[in-house]
Amino acid sequence: MMSLAFLLALVLHNMEAAIWMPELSKEVKRIRFFGLKKKRFLTAIVLITFFAYGLTFVYFIDNGVSETIRYLYMGFVFVVGLNAFFPYLLGSIYFRKYIPGTATSCLLTLPISFYLVFVENKISLTDIKLYMGSVTILVILFSMLMLVKKLYKITRKTVRKCMKMVFPEDE
């Protein structure tokens, strides 16, 4: 059940970042999204959200049979929890400005993530498998982010239609 709360918290966090982060990046030029423009940043957020839903689905279907699936999922959840500190909380302190996504990551994703990993799943902070899962997930996520430009070109028409429905341009 907490996995569903985690997904909801992640979606709320991603919505906050998607709505307000592009405007902040215009104001504070030092804030970048891996060199991605607004629509590509939004595409990256959508891909990460779909990845989260897909991984959660696999975790539910697996039902605890595969230790690999368990630690990949817990690694993802752990990384999302740590995401509250970097870049959001530390970025807000460094820039002396609220970074969109800080509230939802600190108030929702961090406590839910850590509850899921350390309380519900009883994984120890010293469990090396948690860190192996986290590193594997980080490699996957950073690879996805680096491929967004290429993926964006491939799926450009579909993404463009979706973005127009979600974020209509002023006419």
N, C-alpha and C positions, 0 to 999 in steps of 0.2 A: 504494500500500500504506500509505503514511503517513496518507492520508486516513482509512483505517479505524482506525488507531491514534488519530487525532485524535478520531473519533467515540466510541471506547471511553473515552478520557480525559475527554471532555466528559460522557458519561453518568456516569462515576464521580464527577466533580466535582459534577454536578447532584444525584446521589444523596446525597452528603455534605451539600450545602447543604439539600436537602429534608428530610433526617432530623433534623439538629441545629439549623438556623437558627431555626425557629419557637420552640423552647425558649429559645434565647439571646435572642430578641426580648422574651420575657416578663421575663427577668432584666435586660436592658439596654434600658430603655424608649426610648432614643434611636435604636435600630436599627429601621428600618422597611423594608418591601418595597413602596414606592410606595403605602402605605396599604392594602395587600392583607392580608386575613385569611389564616390558615393554608391553608385549602383553595384559596383563590384564588391564593395564592403557589405552591402545588403545581401548580395548573392552568397558571400562567405558565411554570413550569419544564418541564412536559410540552409546552406549545406551542413553546417555544424549542428543545427537543430534537427535536420533529418537524420544525421549521423547518430545523434543522441536517441532519437526515437527508434531507429533501427537497432542500435546496440541494446537498448532496453527491451525491445521485442525479442531479440535473440536470447537475452538473459532470462526473460520470462519463459520462453519456449524450452530452454535448456533445463530449467527447474533444478539447478544445483548439481546436475550430472557432471559437467565439465569444470574442472578447477581452472582451466585456462580461460574459459568464458567468464567465470566468476571474477577472476583477478583482472581481466581486461575491463570489465564493467566497473568494478570497484576502483580500478586505476583511473578510469574516466571520471567517475564521481568525485574522487579525491582531487584530481586536477581541477575540476570545476570549482570545488571548494577553495582550493588554493588561489584560484583566479580572483577571489575577492581581495587578496592582498596585493597581487601584482597582476595587472597594472592598475587596478581601480583605486584601492586605498592608498598605496604608495604614490600613485600618479596624482591623486587629489592633494596629497601633502606636498609633493614636489612642485606642482604647478600652482599651488595655493588657490585652487579652483575646483569646484565640484566636477568630477568626471562622471558623465552619465553611465549608469550601471553600478555605481558604488553602493547605493542604498539597497537595491535588490540583491546584489551579490553578498553584501555583509549581513543583511537581515533575513534573506531567504536561502540563497544557494549555499552559503557557508555552513549555517547550522544544520540544514537538512542533509547536505553532503556528509558532513562529519558524523551526524547521527547514523546515517545509513551505513557508513563504512565501519565506524568504531563501536557503535552500540548494537545496531540491528544485526550486523554481520560478524561482530566480535573479532575484527581484524586488529592486530596489534600494530602500533606505530613502528615497531622494529621488524615487522614482517617484510622480508626482502621481496616477496612475490608482489606485494602492493606496489613497491617502487618499480619493479620490472614491468608490471602492467601499466603504470603511469608513464614510464618512459616510452613504451610501445605506443600508447595512445598519443603522446605528444608528437612522436615521429609521424604518426598517421595524420594528426590534425595540422601540423606545420606543412606537411606535404600537400594536404588539401588546400591550405591557404596559398601556397606557392603556385599551385595549379589553377587557382581561381581564374586568372586571366585567360588561360587556355580553355578551361571549362566554360567560362563566360562566352567566349567566341563560339564554341560548339553549340551551346544551348541558348544563344543570344535571343532568338525569336521568342522562344517559350518564356524565358525569364523576363523579357521586355513586356510581354502581354501580362504576366503575373504582376510585375512591378507597377504597371499602369493601373491595374485594378486595385492594388493595395495603396499605392502612393500616386494618385492622379496629379499630373502636371497642371500648373495654373495656365489657363488658356487666355 
